[in-house]
Amino acid sequence: MSGFWLCAALVSMHTDPLDTLGGDVTGGMNVYIRELARALPRQGVHVDVFTRAADADAPPAEDIAPGARLIRIPAGPKKPLDKFSQAVFTEEFAAGIREFAEAQGGRYDLFATHYWLSALAGERLAKAWSVPMAHRFHTIAAQKNRALPTGDGREPDARVLAETGIAKKSDALFASSPAEAELLSEKLGAPDSRIHVIPCGVDPERFAPLPRDAARAALGLREDDHVLLNVGRIEPIKGLDRLVCALALMKSKRPDLRLLVIHVGGAIRGSAQASNGSGLSPEDFSSPAQREEVRRIMKLAAEAGVADNFRFMGARPQSELSSFYSAADVLAISSRYESFGLVALEAAACALPSVGFDVGGLSGSVETGGSGFLVPDGDLEGFAEAALQVLGDPDLRARLGWRARERAKTFAWSAIASKEINVWKKLLERQTGDQRKFRRPACAGASA
Ligand code: UDP
């Protein structure tokens, strides 16, 4: 295991960290696992990331970076399955990881699991091999249910129950914000001593400000367009209905402004493409759930008289997002719940201020008064006022943008990886001599 002092298994059962971002289930968690897997080997940790094989054409293993591999474990049918249909395959998935490790003649020093399904698989192996398991929930069902407007899309009790068990059993829990840490302790009963607040990261080189005029021209925007950008998956929890309402309020207050909301995200059908002048229609999106949500938002926008001010662009690769962040005037985060809100940090790295509701862990990625403004949850009037203030004051926008970029630089992925490693080290130190003595890491034969 040349140059590596630790061999970690990162488990991401229900979503492939190398999948295209912005689809139904691909977002911040995929980015977190992918970036962590890239950063860890530079600090001496060999990483195998395990995901469920959901595509018969995808290779069984792939390099993410030197010292980090992605392994696709067959468990259930090789096709996309929703998270609840996957729950019955956690045992098969765990058995597949074990078989893979044994074929390499070893095991792992530690399991780092992401999302509740992965923990259900990881805890079996961690127990069998007497190694620690550190878990990050990314989203918490009880909190999501509280935030959702109606009964639609509620997370079932089985997940709520499973998460309570995971919170109590994991050797360490990573929360992305103090708000999440409080939730883990108070609502899920996790022991405080096991909770560690470690935020998400951002790559300040991939996300950096581009010249505004060129970015606007490339997207076909006029100099006098006042652009509110929203980036993310398309689902009710992202609160696009609230953004439509806030936009209508803004328009009634300032009918003289050319207001435009640009939404980036949502997997689209192969042939569909948004042109610069007009957005996509519901039929352009590839999943029924996205089509339904886009239809609902468009209907709402038409009723509120802002249909022409709202444009869906579909998912774009991260390499294109700096253009959007640099062309916009404000990132408008309408979410009802965000465990962290990676897009706010990416926008910040591009010197774009954010306006959002103070929900979940968003206060970790948006520093109110520093890199943007957070208003109380559901305060549409406050949201509209804050957004108009940023749109209408170029000096304020520049000041917030500068501060946002400076702050974002402190969230480099290498620093996030070091923080996780420090917690892992403490877990490993607690192990008894025998537990450490008989181990041959599964990555011993892996090429780095
Ligand atoms: N993203 C992307 N292309 C898109 C939409 C989103 O690459 O069209 C990425 C975005 O850069 C960010 C992630 O998806 O890194 C979304 O993370 P966030 O934490 O904001 O939301 P989540 O999806 O986890 O709810």
Boltz pocket constraint, residues with backbone or C-beta under 6 A from the ligand:
constraints:
  - pocket:
      binder: B
      contacts: [[A, 21], [A, 22], [A, 26], [A, 27], [A, 28], [A, 29], [A, 31], [A, 231], [A, 232], [A, 233], [A, 264], [A, 265], [A, 266], [A, 314], [A, 315], [A, 316], [A, 317], [A, 318], [A, 321], [A, 340], [A, 341], [A, 342], [A, 343], [A, 344], [A, 346]]
      max_distance: 6.0
